[in-house]
């Protein structure tokens, strides 16, 4: 996949849930940027599908809701298991709020690692 990012990407692993998916699919967020999220799932979510994710931000008791669209998908094997990497392009209205919330947590975690 060609590198097309406009914004810096930050690594922060967290669990998320797609509550509107018929199976309430659980996914894992690997990274985030101002415009999107990188996620992994055991099952695919088709490209172009609108998704709503409940992000379980480490250290927070209430999930943060992020809405967007699956921009790309690729499958691969890791530890003998098939998994799907996907990119979620956040809706324009989501950019600032979601990024701000996740970025604050990322900064706290980074600071703790540097101090510890």
C-alpha positions, 0 to 999 in steps of 0.5 A: 500500500502506498504511503498516503498519510497527511498527518503523523501516526501515533501508536496506541493499542486499545480495544474497540467494539463495533456495536452496530455490526451484527456480531458486535465485532471486537477489534483492536486499534493499533494506531491513530492520526488526526484523520483516522485509525488503524485497526485489526480484526479476526474478520473483515469489515468490507471497504466502504462500509460506515462504522461506529467504534466504541474505543476503550481508551486505557485508563478511561472508564467510559468508551469514546465513540468514533464514526468513520468509513473503512478506507482500506483492508488487507489480510495477513497471517500472524502467529498462524492466525488470519487477521485483517488490517483496516484503515478507518477514515474518521468523519470530518466532524470527528477529527478534533474531538477523537484525536484530542481525547486519544492524544492526551492519553497517548501523551500520559502513557508516553510520559509514564514510560519515560519516567519509569 
